Amino acid sequence: MNLKSKVPSLISISPEASIALGNFTLAITEAVSEKEIYNKLAENLPKILQADRGSVTLITENKDEFEVFSLQGPEGMLSIGKYFSVDNSLAGLAVQQEKTIISKLNADRIEIDAQQLYQQDLLSIMNSPLQFSDRIIGTVNIGSYKENAYDSTSLELLTLVSTLVSNYLERQHLLEQAQIGVKQYKTYSKQLESLNHVAEELCAAMNESEVFSIITRSASHIISAQRISYCVPNYKDKCFEIRSVFSENEVMKSATVDMENSALQFVLQSGSPQFFENLAVTNFTDHLILSKNGLCSGWSVPVRVKGEIVGLLNAASNVKINERAQQLGVIKMLSGIMGVTLSRVNLQEQLEHQACYDTLTGLPNRHQFNQRMEVAITQDNPIPFTLLFIDLDRFKVVNDTMGHDVGDELLCRVTQRINQQIRKEDFAARHGGDEFVVLLLNKQSKAIADITSARIIKALKEPFQIDEHSIFIGASIGISYFPEHSKNSEELLKYADIAMYHAKKQGKSSFKLYSSRLSDKIHCRQKLETLLRLAVKNEELHLVFQPQINEDGVFAIEALLRWEDPELGVISADEFIPIAEESLLIEEITHWVINQSLQMIARLRLICPSVYVAVNISAKNCLYPEKLKHCILTGLNDANLPGSALELEITENVFLQNINNTNKLFKDLGHYGIRFAIDDFGTGYSSLTYLLNLPLNTLKIDRSFIQDIHCNKIKLGVVKGILVIAKSLSMNCLAEGVEIEAQKQCLDELGCNRFQGYYFSKPLREKDFLLYLKSNLLQKS
């Protein structure tokens, strides 16, 4: 249907009508809305044609009635806003015939509009269909008090006017659509900019609660919504928990929603975003509640973590939603950002849990225990407490003869029995290996220390049935009091450890209270310090080197410090390094190690030009950053080496104790190309916050995770998580303590391609290491 094709090419009209037509054309050209076009039309019709009444009628949405939209002339029964039927009307006849029609009015006319206009003394009428986008939307109507007022010329002229109006309606619609498009584009641009701000804000979120709060608070500014909520399914209780909500009213702010007959369940089952145009007619229980509180439409979008739906992000508005596809796209992007953030936060929380809790037993670890004890000591008006230091008897025999799996299970059973013997307010932790510690936290702790120790010893003497094994162990317990024995946490641990040593020495499965007479161990430590000072002076310390391997062979070496005393023989680094740190010998020793290592790597680079050396530094070294920096730069200069020839390894407790100093030191040294690595990653307080703050190159996975990785799913999962973190932070990842082919193969499958351990080579003196490296290079060639 195209009424425009019916417009005559030439019409003979009077000069007055021609002027009026021109004025009308100019008027609708300047019109800025559809309504204004209709008003100008009704106003000018009587001037263009011989008319006493001009009107525009529009077909209603249900298409069975006309509405009088604009009118010039007498109102009568057909005033503005009045409705009359399309059927049995002259206007309806023009629409039906799709052409302009002329009608004479008299008392015998049966059409509704004809009767009502005749009652106003109108005798002639013309109705012309009004077209818009290939459909008729109404009629243009004129009427006269004269008989036979209209002829074929009048008909053609009204048809022309209707066509002009149709053209300008389409023009106006295109302009309005263009304006809407520009407005939508600006809105969308602002929404995308806001999404970027939200994404930046979410980067700092440390837990789920912060994520929910940021999303619900920010979403209300991004999309047209008066209520934003995040819900998670609780399958056990068959409900949804509202975890966070931003709303302009109090409706459903802290509640659960039953899954049955809920829109949330519908969206969860569909697995896809849903738009609800009218909340009042969905018949979902939750929608009816929202509808009664003035909300009329909304969306629900699944939030996924690793492909699994973990919650639903919901929005509701109190107005009808325009651009719903665009709005839905924005909320989908918002849910996507939320899913990625939750995945990151969950991983961080897992790591932080692993940093504070022992992965095997679930008990707090040494780091958390130390924090708890410091809190008890430093609080206002501290309450006296008792420290129990528990060491298992005969555990090493069980572990060595029955295997690590049985040993691990035994530690878990020991944990259960210890927890059964202490009160809720007491605090138990795994100190490391087969050592446990307990804080008895109240004023009566001294009175019950002996009783609690005896109960723990008795419980642990009972046999453990693991698989087909009946295992008998025991425990030795040392006891120290705060503040009687010391007000220092390290000393309290040391004294309890000394007491435990004497309990074990006097026959095991017993407990001992610390006293000054038990300080033989302290004297031994003092003797070691004296011998260490002589060893440094007499150059009894030496270095050994262990290769770090990738797919191309040796790419780096780690320098390891050794001490062989003429009197005591080989002394473990675990014994003398803490003494060196406490006595401040560590600074002199570290400087010596750095210089010796750089001289070694200079010689090594004659054979392997790109190899670098890794040197461990301690927390004490970072207390004096300028001295350490001077030592390193001087050593590099003396050896004629670039900064890339050196990597500094720190443990996590180093930057925990000296985060500001360490951060500045590392950034300063990083300008020289020096590399940095976290040693024993995963055994301390592994926080993404600290990883983000330090310019690190490498994460070294602690050997405790590599041991049994090929047959322990928990350790496999931890290593996999560390590799994900390293990759996401663009860091290298090196596995320490690789000893067998099965471990190497498992790490290969996980995508770890840097290794260190006895599987490749034990630590070697320089001469032996040179032979090893030459042999390695010959094999590759």
N, C-alpha and C positions, 0 to 999 in steps of 0.2 A: 504494500500500500504506500503510495507516494502522492500526496495531494499537491505537492509543488509542481508536478508535471501538468496539472490542470490549470495553471495560471496562464491567462491569455497574454500574448506578447504586446498588445496595444489596447489601451482603454481610453475612450473619449470622456473626459471629465471636465467639469467647470473650473475656471481659474481659482475660485474660492476653495473648492475641494482639493485642487492641486496644492495650494498654499498650505491648507490644513494637513494634507498628507505629508508634505515636507517637514512641517513643524513637528508632526508626530514621529516621523523617522528620526529627526534630530533628538527628540525627547527620549526615545527608547535607546538611542545610541549612548546617551549619557547616563542611562539607568544603571544602578550598581547592584540590583538584586532582581530576582524573578518577580517578587511582589510589586516592586516599583514598575516593572514592565506592564503588569496587568492593570495597575492603577492608571498609568499613562494611557493605556489602550481604552479603558472605559471613559476616561476624561475626554479623549479626542475623537472618539467614534461619532458623537453627534455633530461635530464640526466637519468631519470628512464626508459623511453621508447625511441625507435628509433624515434626521432622527430626533426623537424626543426622549428616547431612553437608550442607553448603551450599557452592556454588562458583559462580564466574563464569568462563565460557570465551569468548574473543574469537576471531573469524575472522581468520586471518592475511592479509597483504597479497596473497598469490597466491590467496586465497579457496578453497583446497582442504584446509585444516587448521584445527583449533581449537587454541588455546593455553590451558592452565589458568592463569588470571591471578590469581584469589583463591580461597582455600579455608578452610573451617572444618569440622573433623572429621577422620576418618581419611584418610590420604593414599593409601596403596597404590600402585597402578600409575599413577594419575592425580594425581600430586603437582603442586605449582606449577611452571610452566615446561615441563611435559610437553606433547607434541603428539599429536593423534590425528586421523584422517581425518574430513572432513565427511560424505563418503559412508559409508553403512553404519554410521551412528551415530544414537542416539536424539536427541541434540542437533541433528544435521543434519536429522532428520525434523521437528523443531519449526520449524526455520528454513524448510524446504521448504514445510510446511503453513501457516506464518505464524500459528501459534497455540500456546497452551500445551497440552501433552499429558501424560497419565498413563500410566505403563507398569509392568507387573509384571515382576520379574526372576526367572529360573529358569535351569536349566542348558541349556535349549534355545534361549535367545536367541542370535542370531547377530551382533547389533550389537557393535561394538568396545567402546564405553563400557559397554554392558550387561554384557558378559562380565567386564570388569575390576572393575566395581562389585559384581557378584554374587560374585566371588571374595573380596570384603571383607564378605560376608554381608548386603549390602543387598538388600531384597526389593521395595521400592517406590521409584519415582523419578518426579519431574516435571521437565520442561524447558520453559522459557518464552522465546520470542524477545526479545532486547534490541534496541530500536530507537533510532536516532539520525539525525535529519535525513532522515526518510523512507527510511532504509535499515537493514537488520538487520546489526548489527555483532557479535552473539554470542548467548549464551543465559545465563539464570539457572537454576540446577539445584539441586534438593534431593532427598535420599534418606533412606529409613527402613529399619530392620531388621525392621519389622513388615510383614506381608502386608496388602494392601488399606488402606494407611495414608492414602491420599488419595482424596477424593471431589470432587464438583463445587464445593463450597464452597472446598476447598483450591485447586482449579484457578483459581477466580475471584480468590482472595486472592493467589496467586502472579502472576497476570496484573496485578493492581493494583500489586503491588510492582515488577514489571518496568516498568510504565507510569510509576510515580513516579521510578524510576531514570532512565528515558529523559528525563523532563521536567527533572530536575536535571542530567543530562549536558548537555542543550542550554543550560540556564541557565549552567552552569559554562563551557561553550564560549564563550558570548557575553561572559561576564566576562573570560575569558582573551583573547579577540579585542579587547575594549575596552582591556585593559591593554597588549596588543601594539601597538594603534593609538596609544595615548598615548606608549608608548616609541618607536615609529617616528617620531611627530611631533616628540618631543624630539630624537631623533637627527637628523632632517632639519633641524630648526631650527639645531642645532649645526653641521651640515654647511654650511648656507647662511651662517651667521656666519663659519665658517672660510673659505668661498669668498670672502666679502667681504674678509677679511684677506689672502688670497692675491692678490686683484685689486689691493689697495692696495700690497702688496709688489712686485707685478709692474710697477706704475707707475714704480718706481725702477730697474727692470732696464735696463741699457744695452746688452746684447748677447745673442745667442742662448744662449750658455753659461749666463748668469745666469738666463735664462728657464727653461731645461731644469732647472737645479739647484733653483730655487724650486718648480717644478711637481712634480718627482719627490719632493722632500723633503716638501712640504706634503700631497701627495695621500695619503700613507700614514696621515696623521692624520685625513683627511676620510672615506675609505672603508675598508671592511674588507679590507685587502690587506697581504700580507707582501712583495710585490714590485711596484714601479712602474717602468715604463721608457718611454722615448721613442725611437722608431726612425724613420729617414728612408730612403726608397728610393734605391738607387744603381742606376739602370737600366743604366749602362755595364757594371758588374761583376755585374749580376743578383743583387744581394744587398740586405739591409737593414743599415744601420749603426746600432748601438746608441749613441746620442749621450749619453744620461744614464740612470742606473738607481739606484733605491733598493731595496736588497734585504737581507734578514736572512741570506743566505748568498752565496757567491761565484759561484754558477752564472750563466753568460752575462753577466758584468758588463762586460767589454770585449771585444766580439767582433762579428762580422758573422754574419748569418743568411742562408743561401741562399734565394732567392725560391722555388725549386722545392720543391713539397710543403710549403710553410710556411703556417701560419695567417695570418701577416702579409700574405702575397700574396693569400690568400682575402679578407681584409677590405679590402685595397686595391682589388681588383677589384670587390667588392660595393659599395664606396663608402658603406657604412652601418655603424653600430655593431653589434657582434656579442657575444653572451654564450655562453660555452662552459661548460656545466654540469659536464662530466667531461673533464678534459684527457687522461686516460689512454686514452680510446676514440675521440678525433678522428682519430688516425692521422697528424696533422701532426707533422713532425720536431721543430719547436721545442716543441710541446706535450709530446711524449714526454720531452724533456730536462727540462722543468719538472716533469712528473709524477714522474719518477724522483727528483727532489729534494724531494718532499713537497708540491708544490702541486697542488691538485685542480680548481680552477675559476677562471674569469677572464673579463675583457672586453678588447676592443680597439676603440678609437674613432678614426676619422679626424680629423686636425686640418687645417683648411682655412685658406688665406690667399687672399683674393680669389677664393673659389670653387674653388680648386685644392687637392687633397690634397698637403700638404707633408710629412706624417709621420703616425705612429700613436702614440697614447697608450694604454698597455697596463697592466692590473692583474691580479694573480693572488693567490689566497688558498689557505691550507692547510686551510680548512674549507669545508663546503658553504654556499653563499651563500643567505641568506634576504633577503627584500625586494629581489630582484634588479632589478626594474623601477625601484625608487627609487634603488638604487645606480647603475644604468646611467644614470639621469637626472642624477645628480650628476656622474658622470665625463664625460657629454656636455657639461654646463655648464662643467666644468673645461677640456675640450678647446676649447670655444668661447672662453673667456677667453684660453686659450693662443694660439689663432689670431689674435685681435684684437691681443694683445701682440706676437706675432711680426711681424704686419703693421706695427705701430708701430715696433718695433725695426729691422726691415729698412729702413723709410723713413728712420729716423734714421741708420742706418749708411751708407745711400746718401748722405745729406746730408753726413755727417761725412767720407765718402770724397771727395765733391765739394769739401768745404772744405779738404782736405789734398792733393788731387790735381787737376791740370789736366784738365778734362773733355774737352778736345780731344786732347791728346797722351798722356794717362795718366801723365805725369811728376808727381813731387811739385811742389806749387806754391810760391810765394814764402814763404808762412807756414810750411810744413813745412821748407823749406830753412833759414829763419832759426832755427827750433828746433834743427835738426840741427847747425848751426854753433855755436849757443850751447852745446849739449852738448859739442861737441869742445873748446870754449874753456874751459869751467868745470869739466870733469872733473878729478879728482885726477891730478897729473902729466900734463898735456895733451901730446899728441904734435904736433909741428909739422905743419902742412898747407898746401896751396896752393889758392888760389881762382882759378878761371878765369871771367871775365865775357865771354860770347860775344854778339855782336850781328851779326845777319845783314846782309849787304850786298845792296842792290837789292831787298829783300823788298817794300818799299812799292810799288815800280813794278809788280812782279808782281801784288800784291794789287789795285792800282787798275786795271790794264789787263786782267787775266784774270779778275777776280772773286774774291769771298771763298771760294767753294767750292774753287777751285784753290789759293788761299792757305792755307786750312785743311789741305788734303791735303799741301801742301808742308811745312808745319810738322810734320806727322806723319812724313813721310819724313826730315826733318832730325833729328827725335828718334831715329829708328832708326839713322841714321848716327853720331850722337854716341855713342849707347850702344855701338855696335860698336867705338869707338876708346878706350873707357875700361875699367878693370878692374872686377871684381865689387865690390870693396871701396870703390870711388869712388862718389860721390853726385852725380847730375845732377838738375836741376830746371828748370822753365820759370819764368823770373822775371817774365815779362809781355810781351805783344806778340810781337816777334821777338827777344826776349832770353832767353838761357839761361845757367845758372850750373853749374859743376862744382866739387866739392870733391875734391881728390886727397889721400886720407887715409892717409898713412904717412910714416915718417921720410925716405924717399927722394923725397918729393913734389917738392922743389926740383929734384932731378936729372932728373926725368922731365917737368917742367912744359913745357919747350920742345918736347920730343919729342911729348908728347900734344897740345899746341896745334898743332904742325905737321901731325900726323896728322888732327886734326879739320878744319883748314883745307883740307888736300888732299882729304879725303873730301867736303867740302861744295862744292868747286870742280867736282867731277864733275857732268855734266848730270843733271837730274831729268826723267824721262819721265812726264808726267801727262796722261792722255787723249792728245790729238794734239799736246800741247805738249812741246818740249824746253826746259827752263828752266835757265838758268845764274845762279847766285848765288854768294856767297862769305860769308866771316865774318871779323870783326875781333875779336881776343881781347885782353883786358887781364888781367894777372896780378898778384896780391898774395900776400905770405907772412905766415903766422902763425907765430911772434909777431914776426918781424923788422920788419914794417911797422906792425903794431898788434895789440893784444890786445882790441880792440873790434870786434864783428861789423859794426856799421854803418860803421865807418871802413874795415874791410877791403873791404867792398862798394864804398864810395865810392872808394877808391884803385884798385881793379880797374876800376871804371867810368871813372875818369880815364885810366888806362892804355889802356883800350879806345878811348876818344875819340881819343887820340893815335895809336893804331894805325890807326884809320879815317882820321884826318887825313893820315897819311903815305902813304896809297895803298891802303887796304882790303886784305882777304885777307892780313892779317899779324897778328902778336901783339907785345905790348909789355909789359915788366915795369915795374911802378910804381917811380918814384923821386920824391924831393921836388921835383925840377925839373919834374915834370909837374903841379904843383898850381895851374896857372893857373885851372883850373875852381873851385878852392876860393877863390881870390882874387875870381873873378867872383861867387861866392856871397856873399862878404863885402861886395862892392860892392852887391849887391842888398839885403842886409840894411840897409846904411846908407841906401840910397834908400828902402827901405820905412819906416824910422823917420821919415824926412823926409815921406813921403807921408801917414803917420798924423798927423803934426804939422800938415802943411799942408792936410789934408782933401782929398787927391787921390783917396782911395778913394770909391767910390759903389756904390749897390745897384741891381740890376735884379730884376725880378719875373717869374716864369713861372707861369701858371695851372695848377691841378690840376682836372681835369674829371671829372664823373660824368654820369649820365643826365639830371640836372637842370641841368647847366651848370657854371659855376665855383663850387666849394665851398671852395677854399683856394688860397693862393699860396705859392710858395717864394721866399725872399729869397736872392739870389746876389750874392756880393761880386766887384767888378771893380776893376782898377787900371790906369790909363793914365798912364804916366810921361812928362813933357815931353820927356825925352831919348831913352828907349828905346821909347816908344810903349806899346801894349797888352801887358801881361805876364800870362801865364796863371796862374790860381789854383793850378794844379798846381806852379808854380814858387815862388810866394811864400808859400803857406800853410805848407809844410814849414819854410821859413825863419822864418816868424812863430812856429811852434811851438817851434823850437829856441832862438829868441832871447827867448822868453816875451812877445813882442808880442801873441801870440794872445789873451791875457786882455783887453787893452785893446781890441783889434779886435772880439772877440766881444761885449763889453759895448756897444760902439758900434753894432754890427749889430743887436743885440736892441732897443736903444732906438729906432733909426731904423725898424726893421720894425714895432714896436708903434705908433709914431706914424702910420706909413703905414696900418696896418690900421684904426686908429681913424677915419681919414678915409674909408677905403674902406667901412667899415660904415655910413656914412650912405647909401650906395647899395645895398649888399648886406649886410644886418644879421648874417647868420650866418657870413660868411666868416672864416677864420682864416689865420694866417701860419706857415709852417714855416721854422725857422732851424737851420742846422747848428752843432753844437758839437763840439769835438775832445777827444781824450784828455787833453790838458793842462788844459783847462777843468775836468775832473772831479777833478783833483788838488787843487783848491781849491773844494770844493762849497759852503761857506758863502758865499764871495764871489759865486759864480755864482747861488746862490739869492737873495741880497740884490739883485743886479743885476736879476734877472727880476721879483721882486716889486715892486721900486721902479719898474721900467719899466711894469708893468701898472697900478700905482697912478697914476703920472703921466699915463698915457694913458686912465685911467678905464675900464679893460677888465677883464673876467673872465678867469680862467685859461684858459678854453676858447678864447680868441682866439689862443693860442700853441701851437705844436707844436715840440718839440725833436727834431731828427734826429741820430742818432749812427751811426757805422759800427761793424761788429762788433768791430773791434780796440779800440774804446773800452772796452767792458765786459770784454773779455778782460784788458786791462791794469789795470783799476780796478774789478773786479766788486763789491767790497764798498762802495766809495765811491759808485759809480754806482747800485747798488741802493738804498742808503739815500737818496741825493739824489732819485732818481726817485719813490720812495715818498712822500717829504716833499712834493715838488712836485705829486704826483698828488692830494694832498688839496685842492689849489687848483683842480683841474679841468684842469690842463695836460696836453696830449697828448704821446705819445712814439712815435717811429717809428725802425725800423732802416733805414738808408740802404744802398744797394748790396747788398741781401741776396743771399747765395749766393756772394759773392766772397771772403769771409773764412772764419772758423771757425764755420759755421752749426750750432750745437749746440742741440738741443731743451732741454737742461739750462739753458742760459742764457736761452732764450726763456721758460722756465717761471719763472725767478727774477726777471725784470724785468716791471714793469707796463706792457707795450707795447700800443699801439693799432693800429699800422700796420706792415706789412712792405712796403718799397719794393723791387721786383724790379729788379736792376741792368740797365742798358741793354744790357750785353753779351749777356744772355739774350734780350732783345726783338729785337735785330738778327737778321734772318733766321729768326725764329720761325715764319714762314709756310712756310718751305721747309727747315727743319732739325729732324728728328725728335728729336734729342738735346736741343736747346734747348726744344722743345715739351714734352718729358717733364719736364725740370727745372722749367719754369714750372708745369706741371700739379701737380707734387709740392709746390711752394711754396704754391700756392693751397689744396691739401688741408691743409697744415700751418696756414695762416692761418685756414681755416675751423674746423679742429678746436680751435684755441686762441681762437676768437671774436675774431679780429683782422681788420682791413681789409687789403686788399692793393692796392697801387698800382704800375702798370707805368711805369717811366721810359724815356725815349728813344723814344717812339712817334713815328715820322716818316712813315709811309705808311699808306694805307688798308688794305693787306693785313695789316699788323701789328695794326691796330685791330680788323679783322674777326676775326682769329684769336683775339685776346684776348677778344672778345665771346663767341665760341663756347666758350671755356674757362670763362666765368663771371666774368671779371675786369671790373669796372665802374668802376675808377678809373684815370685816365691822366694822363700828363704828357709833353710833348715838342713838337717843332717842327711836328708834324702839326696841332696846335691853335694854338700861338703860340711864337715865340722869346722869350727873356727881354727884358723891356721896362723902360725907365725909368718912373718913377711917372706922369709926364704921359701918356706913350703908353699905359701900362697902363690908366689911367682911361678913355681914349678906347676902348680895346679892350673893356673891361668894359661900358661904356655901349652900345657897338655890339652886344655879345653879348646884353645884356638886351633891347634893341630888337628883335632878331631873334626872341627867344623870345616876346615879347609880340605 
